Amino acid sequence: MNSKEINVVGENILKKRKGADLSQKALAEKLSVTWEMVSSWENLYKTAKQELCI
């Protein structure tokens, strides 16, 4: 993935989470990850594993 694609991933996670009216903590619990991981995806420091984005 290039940086532009990573940016889109982070933006999409944020939009979908807010659209579902979920906190980072609530989404993290659904995905069995920490809220810090969700935050990092949204802030583009790390990318979500493809299987978690589905």
PyMOL Python script that loads the backbone (N, CA, C, O; Angstrom):
from pymol import cmd

cmd.read_pdbstr("""\
ATOM      1  N   MET A   1       0.835  -1.182   0.000  1.00  0.00           N
ATOM      2  CA  MET A   1       0.000   0.000   0.000  1.00  0.00           C
ATOM      3  C   MET A   1       0.875   1.238   0.000  1.00  0.00           C
ATOM      4  O   MET A   1       1.886   1.302   0.699  1.00  0.00           O
ATOM      5  N   ASN A   2       0.479   2.209  -0.783  1.00  0.00           N
ATOM      6  CA  ASN A   2       1.204   3.464  -0.715  1.00  0.00           C
ATOM      7  C   ASN A   2       0.534   4.383   0.309  1.00  0.00           C
ATOM      8  O   ASN A   2      -0.530   4.057   0.835  1.00  0.00           O
ATOM      9  N   SER A   3       1.146   5.513   0.585  1.00  0.00           N
ATOM     10  CA  SER A   3       0.635   6.389   1.646  1.00  0.00           C
ATOM     11  C   SER A   3      -0.761   6.925   1.351  1.00  0.00           C
ATOM     12  O   SER A   3      -1.542   7.147   2.277  1.00  0.00           O
ATOM     13  N   LYS A   4      -1.083   7.133   0.096  1.00  0.00           N
ATOM     14  CA  LYS A   4      -2.422   7.616  -0.263  1.00  0.00           C
ATOM     15  C   LYS A   4      -3.481   6.556   0.051  1.00  0.00           C
ATOM     16  O   LYS A   4      -4.556   6.882   0.554  1.00  0.00           O
ATOM     17  N   GLU A   5      -3.179   5.296  -0.242  1.00  0.00           N
ATOM     18  CA  GLU A   5      -4.106   4.206   0.060  1.00  0.00           C
ATOM     19  C   GLU A   5      -4.261   4.030   1.564  1.00  0.00           C
ATOM     20  O   GLU A   5      -5.362   3.773   2.050  1.00  0.00           O
ATOM     21  N   ILE A   6      -3.165   4.167   2.301  1.00  0.00           N
ATOM     22  CA  ILE A   6      -3.232   4.057   3.756  1.00  0.00           C
ATOM     23  C   ILE A   6      -4.111   5.165   4.320  1.00  0.00           C
ATOM     24  O   ILE A   6      -4.900   4.928   5.235  1.00  0.00           O
ATOM     25  N   ASN A   7      -3.980   6.365   3.781  1.00  0.00           N
ATOM     26  CA  ASN A   7      -4.805   7.484   4.202  1.00  0.00           C
ATOM     27  C   ASN A   7      -6.284   7.161   4.015  1.00  0.00           C
ATOM     28  O   ASN A   7      -7.095   7.444   4.896  1.00  0.00           O
ATOM     29  N   VAL A   8      -6.638   6.577   2.885  1.00  0.00           N
ATOM     30  CA  VAL A   8      -8.030   6.217   2.600  1.00  0.00           C
ATOM     31  C   VAL A   8      -8.521   5.168   3.591  1.00  0.00           C
ATOM     32  O   VAL A   8      -9.663   5.244   4.044  1.00  0.00           O
ATOM     33  N   VAL A   9      -7.692   4.200   3.933  1.00  0.00           N
ATOM     34  CA  VAL A   9      -8.075   3.166   4.902  1.00  0.00           C
ATOM     35  C   VAL A   9      -8.425   3.823   6.235  1.00  0.00           C
ATOM     36  O   VAL A   9      -9.478   3.544   6.808  1.00  0.00           O
ATOM     37  N   GLY A  10      -7.552   4.688   6.725  1.00  0.00           N
ATOM     38  CA  GLY A  10      -7.795   5.367   7.998  1.00  0.00           C
ATOM     39  C   GLY A  10      -9.060   6.204   7.975  1.00  0.00           C
ATOM     40  O   GLY A  10      -9.838   6.189   8.929  1.00  0.00           O
ATOM     41  N   GLU A  11      -9.266   6.936   6.883  1.00  0.00           N
ATOM     42  CA  GLU A  11     -10.469   7.759   6.747  1.00  0.00           C
ATOM     43  C   GLU A  11     -11.722   6.895   6.720  1.00  0.00           C
ATOM     44  O   GLU A  11     -12.730   7.239   7.338  1.00  0.00           O
ATOM     45  N   ASN A  12     -11.663   5.780   6.008  1.00  0.00           N
ATOM     46  CA  ASN A  12     -12.833   4.899   5.916  1.00  0.00           C
ATOM     47  C   ASN A  12     -13.181   4.272   7.264  1.00  0.00           C
ATOM     48  O   ASN A  12     -14.356   4.169   7.617  1.00  0.00           O
ATOM     49  N   ILE A  13     -12.178   3.860   8.007  1.00  0.00           N
ATOM     50  CA  ILE A  13     -12.442   3.299   9.336  1.00  0.00           C
ATOM     51  C   ILE A  13     -13.126   4.334  10.204  1.00  0.00           C
ATOM     52  O   ILE A  13     -14.117   4.031  10.868  1.00  0.00           O
ATOM     53  N   LEU A  14     -12.611   5.552  10.208  1.00  0.00           N
ATOM     54  CA  LEU A  14     -13.195   6.624  11.008  1.00  0.00           C
ATOM     55  C   LEU A  14     -14.636   6.916  10.591  1.00  0.00           C
ATOM     56  O   LEU A  14     -15.515   7.014  11.447  1.00  0.00           O
ATOM     57  N   LYS A  15     -14.887   7.056   9.295  1.00  0.00           N
ATOM     58  CA  LYS A  15     -16.236   7.353   8.799  1.00  0.00           C
ATOM     59  C   LYS A  15     -17.219   6.235   9.139  1.00  0.00           C
ATOM     60  O   LYS A  15     -18.330   6.500   9.598  1.00  0.00           O
ATOM     61  N   LYS A  16     -16.813   4.997   8.917  1.00  0.00           N
ATOM     62  CA  LYS A  16     -17.699   3.858   9.200  1.00  0.00           C
ATOM     63  C   LYS A  16     -17.981   3.742  10.692  1.00  0.00           C
ATOM     64  O   LYS A  16     -19.110   3.460  11.094  1.00  0.00           O
ATOM     65  N   ARG A  17     -16.958   3.960  11.512  1.00  0.00           N
ATOM     66  CA  ARG A  17     -17.139   3.868  12.966  1.00  0.00           C
ATOM     67  C   ARG A  17     -18.110   4.946  13.442  1.00  0.00           C
ATOM     68  O   ARG A  17     -19.027   4.664  14.213  1.00  0.00           O
ATOM     69  N   LYS A  18     -17.908   6.167  12.987  1.00  0.00           N
ATOM     70  CA  LYS A  18     -18.794   7.257  13.398  1.00  0.00           C
ATOM     71  C   LYS A  18     -20.201   7.063  12.836  1.00  0.00           C
ATOM     72  O   LYS A  18     -21.188   7.377  13.502  1.00  0.00           O
ATOM     73  N   GLY A  19     -20.292   6.543  11.605  1.00  0.00           N
ATOM     74  CA  GLY A  19     -21.586   6.272  11.000  1.00  0.00           C
ATOM     75  C   GLY A  19     -22.373   5.218  11.764  1.00  0.00           C
ATOM     76  O   GLY A  19     -23.603   5.237  11.782  1.00  0.00           O
ATOM     77  N   ALA A  20     -21.658   4.309  12.390  1.00  0.00           N
ATOM     78  CA  ALA A  20     -22.284   3.261  13.199  1.00  0.00           C
ATOM     79  C   ALA A  20     -22.471   3.718  14.645  1.00  0.00           C
ATOM     80  O   ALA A  20     -22.942   2.955  15.489  1.00  0.00           O
ATOM     81  N   ASP A  21     -22.101   4.957  14.919  1.00  0.00           N
ATOM     82  CA  ASP A  21     -22.218   5.548  16.259  1.00  0.00           C
ATOM     83  C   ASP A  21     -21.478   4.706  17.304  1.00  0.00           C
ATOM     84  O   ASP A  21     -21.994   4.434  18.388  1.00  0.00           O
ATOM     85  N   LEU A  22     -20.254   4.301  16.945  1.00  0.00           N
ATOM     86  CA  LEU A  22     -19.423   3.507  17.851  1.00  0.00           C
ATOM     87  C   LEU A  22     -18.242   4.340  18.343  1.00  0.00           C
ATOM     88  O   LEU A  22     -17.677   5.138  17.595  1.00  0.00           O
ATOM     89  N   SER A  23     -17.890   4.151  19.572  1.00  0.00           N
ATOM     90  CA  SER A  23     -16.655   4.737  20.088  1.00  0.00           C
ATOM     91  C   SER A  23     -15.491   3.873  19.607  1.00  0.00           C
ATOM     92  O   SER A  23     -15.692   2.761  19.118  1.00  0.00           O
ATOM     93  N   GLN A  24     -14.284   4.391  19.750  1.00  0.00           N
ATOM     94  CA  GLN A  24     -13.123   3.582  19.406  1.00  0.00           C
ATOM     95  C   GLN A  24     -13.081   2.331  20.278  1.00  0.00           C
ATOM     96  O   GLN A  24     -12.725   1.250  19.810  1.00  0.00           O
ATOM     97  N   LYS A  25     -13.442   2.484  21.535  1.00  0.00           N
ATOM     98  CA  LYS A  25     -13.443   1.343  22.454  1.00  0.00           C
ATOM     99  C   LYS A  25     -14.453   0.289  22.019  1.00  0.00           C
ATOM    100  O   LYS A  25     -14.150  -0.904  22.033  1.00  0.00           O
ATOM    101  N   ALA A  26     -15.658   0.721  21.630  1.00  0.00           N
ATOM    102  CA  ALA A  26     -16.692  -0.227  21.214  1.00  0.00           C
ATOM    103  C   ALA A  26     -16.280  -0.971  19.946  1.00  0.00           C
ATOM    104  O   ALA A  26     -16.472  -2.182  19.843  1.00  0.00           O
ATOM    105  N   LEU A  27     -15.717  -0.251  18.987  1.00  0.00           N
ATOM    106  CA  LEU A  27     -15.261  -0.906  17.763  1.00  0.00           C
ATOM    107  C   LEU A  27     -14.128  -1.880  18.078  1.00  0.00           C
ATOM    108  O   LEU A  27     -14.087  -2.990  17.546  1.00  0.00           O
ATOM    109  N   ALA A  28     -13.224  -1.463  18.931  1.00  0.00           N
ATOM    110  CA  ALA A  28     -12.105  -2.324  19.310  1.00  0.00           C
ATOM    111  C   ALA A  28     -12.600  -3.628  19.924  1.00  0.00           C
ATOM    112  O   ALA A  28     -12.077  -4.699  19.616  1.00  0.00           O
ATOM    113  N   GLU A  29     -13.595  -3.544  20.779  1.00  0.00           N
ATOM    114  CA  GLU A  29     -14.142  -4.751  21.402  1.00  0.00           C
ATOM    115  C   GLU A  29     -14.745  -5.675  20.358  1.00  0.00           C
ATOM    116  O   GLU A  29     -14.590  -6.893  20.452  1.00  0.00           O
ATOM    117  N   LYS A  30     -15.430  -5.117  19.361  1.00  0.00           N
ATOM    118  CA  LYS A  30     -16.016  -5.936  18.303  1.00  0.00           C
ATOM    119  C   LYS A  30     -14.950  -6.635  17.461  1.00  0.00           C
ATOM    120  O   LYS A  30     -15.174  -7.732  16.950  1.00  0.00           O
ATOM    121  N   LEU A  31     -13.790  -5.990  17.321  1.00  0.00           N
ATOM    122  CA  LEU A  31     -12.719  -6.536  16.491  1.00  0.00           C
ATOM    123  C   LEU A  31     -11.662  -7.291  17.292  1.00  0.00           C
ATOM    124  O   LEU A  31     -10.698  -7.808  16.728  1.00  0.00           O
ATOM    125  N   SER A  32     -11.847  -7.349  18.600  1.00  0.00           N
ATOM    126  CA  SER A  32     -10.887  -8.015  19.496  1.00  0.00           C
ATOM    127  C   SER A  32      -9.488  -7.408  19.403  1.00  0.00           C
ATOM    128  O   SER A  32      -8.481  -8.114  19.351  1.00  0.00           O
ATOM    129  N   VAL A  33      -9.463  -6.084  19.384  1.00  0.00           N
ATOM    130  CA  VAL A  33      -8.203  -5.339  19.426  1.00  0.00           C
ATOM    131  C   VAL A  33      -8.344  -4.262  20.496  1.00  0.00           C
ATOM    132  O   VAL A  33      -9.409  -4.120  21.096  1.00  0.00           O
ATOM    133  N   THR A  34      -7.291  -3.513  20.736  1.00  0.00           N
ATOM    134  CA  THR A  34      -7.354  -2.425  21.711  1.00  0.00           C
ATOM    135  C   THR A  34      -7.864  -1.154  21.050  1.00  0.00           C
ATOM    136  O   THR A  34      -7.801  -1.001  19.831  1.00  0.00           O
ATOM    137  N   TRP A  35      -8.376  -0.233  21.888  1.00  0.00           N
ATOM    138  CA  TRP A  35      -8.827   1.055  21.334  1.00  0.00           C
ATOM    139  C   TRP A  35      -7.643   1.829  20.770  1.00  0.00           C
ATOM    140  O   TRP A  35      -7.801   2.628  19.847  1.00  0.00           O
ATOM    141  N   GLU A  36      -6.452   1.591  21.327  1.00  0.00           N
ATOM    142  CA  GLU A  36      -5.265   2.262  20.811  1.00  0.00           C
ATOM    143  C   GLU A  36      -4.969   1.833  19.372  1.00  0.00           C
ATOM    144  O   GLU A  36      -4.497   2.632  18.564  1.00  0.00           O
ATOM    145  N   MET A  37      -5.250   0.567  19.062  1.00  0.00           N
ATOM    146  CA  MET A  37      -5.042   0.076  17.704  1.00  0.00           C
ATOM    147  C   MET A  37      -6.012   0.771  16.745  1.00  0.00           C
ATOM    148  O   MET A  37      -5.617   1.196  15.659  1.00  0.00           O
ATOM    149  N   VAL A  38      -7.271   0.884  17.143  1.00  0.00           N
ATOM    150  CA  VAL A  38      -8.256   1.586  16.308  1.00  0.00           C
ATOM    151  C   VAL A  38      -7.803   3.032  16.099  1.00  0.00           C
ATOM    152  O   VAL A  38      -7.858   3.551  14.984  1.00  0.00           O
ATOM    153  N   SER A  39      -7.367   3.661  17.154  1.00  0.00           N
ATOM    154  CA  SER A  39      -6.887   5.035  17.060  1.00  0.00           C
ATOM    155  C   SER A  39      -5.713   5.144  16.095  1.00  0.00           C
ATOM    156  O   SER A  39      -5.653   6.068  15.282  1.00  0.00           O
ATOM    157  N   SER A  40      -4.795   4.210  16.186  1.00  0.00           N
ATOM    158  CA  SER A  40      -3.627   4.264  15.301  1.00  0.00           C
ATOM    159  C   SER A  40      -4.028   4.063  13.844  1.00  0.00           C
ATOM    160  O   SER A  40      -3.464   4.705  12.958  1.00  0.00           O
ATOM    161  N   TRP A  41      -5.003   3.173  13.579  1.00  0.00           N
ATOM    162  CA  TRP A  41      -5.488   3.004  12.203  1.00  0.00           C
ATOM    163  C   TRP A  41      -6.070   4.309  11.698  1.00  0.00           C
ATOM    164  O   TRP A  41      -5.772   4.749  10.588  1.00  0.00           O
ATOM    165  N   GLU A  42      -6.901   4.921  12.522  1.00  0.00           N
ATOM    166  CA  GLU A  42      -7.552   6.160  12.112  1.00  0.00           C
ATOM    167  C   GLU A  42      -6.548   7.286  11.933  1.00  0.00           C
ATOM    168  O   GLU A  42      -6.753   8.180  11.113  1.00  0.00           O
ATOM    169  N   ASN A  43      -5.483   7.248  12.682  1.00  0.00           N
ATOM    170  CA  ASN A  43      -4.452   8.279  12.585  1.00  0.00           C
ATOM    171  C   ASN A  43      -3.339   7.914  11.612  1.00  0.00           C
ATOM    172  O   ASN A  43      -2.328   8.611  11.523  1.00  0.00           O
ATOM    173  N   LEU A  44      -3.527   6.833  10.894  1.00  0.00           N
ATOM    174  CA  LEU A  44      -2.665   6.426   9.792  1.00  0.00           C
ATOM    175  C   LEU A  44      -1.272   5.973  10.207  1.00  0.00           C
ATOM    176  O   LEU A  44      -0.363   5.957   9.377  1.00  0.00           O
ATOM    177  N   TYR A  45      -1.081   5.606  11.470  1.00  0.00           N
ATOM    178  CA  TYR A  45       0.221   5.120  11.904  1.00  0.00           C
ATOM    179  C   TYR A  45       0.407   3.653  11.548  1.00  0.00           C
ATOM    180  O   TYR A  45       1.530   3.196  11.337  1.00  0.00           O
ATOM    181  N   LYS A  46      -0.681   2.926  11.484  1.00  0.00           N
ATOM    182  CA  LYS A  46      -0.650   1.507  11.136  1.00  0.00           C
ATOM    183  C   LYS A  46      -1.833   1.246  10.221  1.00  0.00           C
ATOM    184  O   LYS A  46      -2.784   2.028  10.210  1.00  0.00           O
ATOM    185  N   THR A  47      -1.796   0.196   9.476  1.00  0.00           N
ATOM    186  CA  THR A  47      -2.933  -0.152   8.633  1.00  0.00           C
ATOM    187  C   THR A  47      -3.657  -1.345   9.229  1.00  0.00           C
ATOM    188  O   THR A  47      -3.050  -2.234   9.826  1.00  0.00           O
ATOM    189  N   ALA A  48      -4.955  -1.341   9.054  1.00  0.00           N
ATOM    190  CA  ALA A  48      -5.773  -2.452   9.543  1.00  0.00           C
ATOM    191  C   ALA A  48      -5.499  -3.673   8.668  1.00  0.00           C
ATOM    192  O   ALA A  48      -5.261  -3.552   7.467  1.00  0.00           O
ATOM    193  N   LYS A  49      -5.536  -4.822   9.276  1.00  0.00           N
ATOM    194  CA  LYS A  49      -5.417  -6.044   8.489  1.00  0.00           C
ATOM    195  C   LYS A  49      -6.641  -6.126   7.601  1.00  0.00           C
ATOM    196  O   LYS A  49      -7.752  -5.803   8.022  1.00  0.00           O
ATOM    197  N   GLN A  50      -6.434  -6.552   6.390  1.00  0.00           N
ATOM    198  CA  GLN A  50      -7.514  -6.582   5.408  1.00  0.00           C
ATOM    199  C   GLN A  50      -8.733  -7.342   5.913  1.00  0.00           C
ATOM    200  O   GLN A  50      -9.860  -6.917   5.659  1.00  0.00           O
ATOM    201  N   GLU A  51      -8.545  -8.434   6.607  1.00  0.00           N
ATOM    202  CA  GLU A  51      -9.684  -9.214   7.054  1.00  0.00           C
ATOM    203  C   GLU A  51     -10.494  -8.482   8.115  1.00  0.00           C
ATOM    204  O   GLU A  51     -11.671  -8.798   8.292  1.00  0.00           O
ATOM    205  N   LEU A  52      -9.922  -7.523   8.824  1.00  0.00           N
ATOM    206  CA  LEU A  52     -10.661  -6.763   9.820  1.00  0.00           C
ATOM    207  C   LEU A  52     -11.472  -5.632   9.189  1.00  0.00           C
ATOM    208  O   LEU A  52     -12.386  -5.097   9.818  1.00  0.00           O
ATOM    209  N   CYS A  53     -11.145  -5.270   7.961  1.00  0.00           N
ATOM    210  CA  CYS A  53     -11.834  -4.168   7.284  1.00  0.00           C
ATOM    211  C   CYS A  53     -13.128  -4.597   6.619  1.00  0.00           C
ATOM    212  O   CYS A  53     -13.900  -3.760   6.152  1.00  0.00           O
ATOM    213  N   ILE A  54     -13.362  -5.878   6.574  1.00  0.00           N
ATOM    214  CA  ILE A  54     -14.546  -6.388   5.861  1.00  0.00           C
ATOM    215  C   ILE A  54     -15.755  -6.316   6.763  1.00  0.00           C
ATOM    216  O   ILE A  54     -16.853  -6.696   6.356  1.00  0.00           O
TER     217      ILE A  54
END
""", "prot")
cmd.dss("prot")
cmd.show_as("cartoon", "prot")
cmd.util.cbc("prot")
cmd.orient("prot")
